């Protein structure tokens, strides 16, 4: 039987190289439009649109945010993590930016994780205007602030479930 998509336990989670499903490429895609969002004290909204979160890991690998009509979609990634739901004092979240979309504008995103790393993209509804980042495990990458960052290759460990 195929595991379900819940992360309630290790057996119902997925792995980057999942021997139960023979899958090694995991992709989350969505076509969406933000129709309603918080409007609090003239602060930018923070709408979480998609994420990859490890099982028994407090730190999300990927969190995709829409923060208003005039800002690029932002992806927050955690450089590292701690197992067993522990806090991580060494973890350094960093961000990359994707496309910019207005409220009520329909668009698409892709989050993909595999043995090589993480691919993040936004696209217009017709597939044009792709803004993307391919971030390999364990290699230097430049974030939105121009800082050199790295996703630990421990995210790709065979015992890490998502």
C-alpha positions as CSV (number, residue, x, y, z in Angstrom):
1,X,0.0,0.0,0.0
2,X,1.1,3.5,-0.8
3,X,1.8,5.8,2.3
4,X,-0.6,8.7,2.7
5,X,0.5,12.3,2.6
6,X,0.2,13.0,6.3
7,X,3.3,13.4,8.5
8,X,1.7,12.0,11.6
9,X,4.5,9.4,11.9
10,X,7.6,8.2,10.2
11,X,5.7,5.6,8.2
12,X,3.4,8.1,6.6
13,X,6.1,10.6,5.8
14,X,8.2,10.6,2.6
15,X,11.9,10.5,2.1
16,X,14.1,12.1,-0.6
17,X,15.0,8.6,-1.9
18,X,11.8,6.8,-0.9
19,X,12.2,3.0,-1.3
20,X,8.6,2.4,-0.4
21,X,7.3,4.4,-3.3
22,X,10.4,4.3,-5.5
23,X,10.2,8.1,-5.8
24,X,13.2,10.3,-5.6
25,X,11.7,13.5,-6.9
26,X,9.1,15.2,-4.7
27,X,7.1,18.2,-6.0
28,X,4.5,20.5,-4.7
29,X,2.7,22.6,-7.2
30,X,-0.2,24.9,-6.9
31,X,-2.2,27.3,-9.1
32,X,-3.7,30.0,-6.9
33,X,-4.7,33.5,-6.3
34,X,-4.7,35.3,-3.0
35,X,-8.3,36.6,-2.5
36,X,-8.3,37.5,1.2
37,X,-5.5,38.2,3.6
38,X,-4.9,39.9,7.0
39,X,-4.8,43.7,7.0
40,X,-3.4,44.5,10.4
41,X,-2.3,48.0,11.4
42,X,-0.9,48.8,7.9
43,X,1.6,46.0,8.2
44,X,2.4,43.8,5.2
45,X,0.4,40.5,5.2
46,X,2.2,37.2,5.7
47,X,0.3,34.4,4.0
48,X,2.0,31.0,4.0
49,X,1.2,29.3,0.7
50,X,3.3,26.1,0.9
51,X,6.0,24.4,2.8
52,X,8.1,21.4,3.3
53,X,8.5,20.4,6.9
54,X,10.4,17.5,8.3
55,X,9.0,14.9,10.6
56,X,10.1,15.6,14.2
57,X,11.9,18.7,13.0
58,X,10.8,22.1,14.3
59,X,12.6,24.0,11.5
60,X,10.8,24.0,8.1
61,X,13.1,23.3,5.1
62,X,11.0,25.6,2.9
63,X,8.3,28.1,3.6
64,X,6.7,30.1,0.7
65,X,5.2,33.4,1.7
66,X,3.1,36.0,-0.1
67,X,3.7,39.4,1.7
68,X,1.6,41.8,-0.3
69,X,0.9,43.0,-3.8
70,X,4.1,45.0,-4.3
71,X,6.6,42.5,-2.9
72,X,8.1,39.4,-4.5
73,X,7.0,36.1,-3.2
74,X,9.6,35.1,-0.5
75,X,10.8,31.7,0.4
76,X,12.4,31.2,3.8
77,X,14.7,28.3,4.1
78,X,16.5,26.9,7.1
79,X,20.2,26.3,6.6
80,X,20.2,23.5,9.2
81,X,17.9,21.7,11.7
82,X,17.8,19.7,14.9
83,X,16.2,16.3,15.1
84,X,13.6,15.3,17.7
85,X,11.8,18.6,17.6
86,X,14.7,20.4,19.3
87,X,15.4,24.1,19.0
88,X,18.3,25.0,16.8
89,X,20.7,27.7,18.0
90,X,23.0,27.2,15.0
91,X,20.2,27.3,12.4
92,X,20.3,30.4,10.1
93,X,17.1,31.0,8.1
94,X,17.7,32.8,4.9
95,X,15.4,34.0,2.1
96,X,15.2,34.0,-1.7
97,X,12.7,36.0,-3.8
98,X,10.5,34.8,-6.6
99,X,7.9,36.6,-8.8
100,X,5.6,39.4,-7.7
101,X,1.8,38.9,-7.8
102,X,-1.1,41.1,-7.0
103,X,-4.1,40.0,-4.9
104,X,-6.7,38.3,-7.1
105,X,-4.1,37.5,-9.8
106,X,-3.9,33.8,-10.7
107,X,-0.4,32.3,-10.7
108,X,1.6,29.1,-10.0
109,X,4.4,27.9,-7.9
110,X,6.6,24.9,-7.7
111,X,8.6,23.5,-4.8
112,X,10.7,20.4,-5.6
113,X,13.1,18.5,-3.4
114,X,15.4,15.7,-4.6
115,X,18.9,14.2,-3.9
116,X,20.5,17.3,-5.6
117,X,18.7,20.0,-3.6
118,X,15.7,22.3,-3.7
119,X,14.1,24.0,-6.7
120,X,11.7,26.9,-6.1
121,X,9.8,28.8,-8.8
122,X,6.8,31.0,-9.5
123,X,5.2,31.3,-12.9
124,X,2.4,33.3,-14.5
125,X,-0.7,31.2,-15.2
126,X,0.4,30.4,-18.8
127,X,3.9,29.3,-17.6
128,X,5.8,32.4,-18.6
129,X,7.7,34.8,-16.4
130,X,9.3,32.0,-14.4
131,X,11.5,33.2,-11.5
132,X,13.4,30.3,-10.0
133,X,16.2,29.2,-7.7
134,X,17.9,25.8,-7.7
135,X,19.7,25.5,-4.3
136,X,22.0,22.4,-4.0
137,X,22.6,20.7,-0.7
138,X,25.8,21.6,1.0
139,X,27.0,24.2,-1.6
140,X,27.3,28.0,-1.3
141,X,24.4,30.0,-2.6
142,X,23.6,33.7,-2.5
143,X,20.4,34.8,-0.7
144,X,18.2,37.8,-1.4
145,X,20.5,40.0,0.8
146,X,23.6,39.0,-1.1
147,X,24.9,36.8,1.7
148,X,26.6,33.5,1.1
149,X,24.4,30.7,2.6
150,X,24.3,27.0,2.5
151,X,21.6,24.3,3.0
152,X,23.2,21.6,5.0
153,X,23.5,18.3,3.2
154,X,22.0,16.7,6.3
155,X,18.6,17.6,4.9
156,X,19.3,14.9,2.3
157,X,20.1,12.2,4.9
158,X,18.4,8.9,4.2
159,X,16.8,8.9,7.7
160,X,15.1,12.3,7.4
161,X,11.4,12.0,6.7
162,X,9.3,14.9,5.4
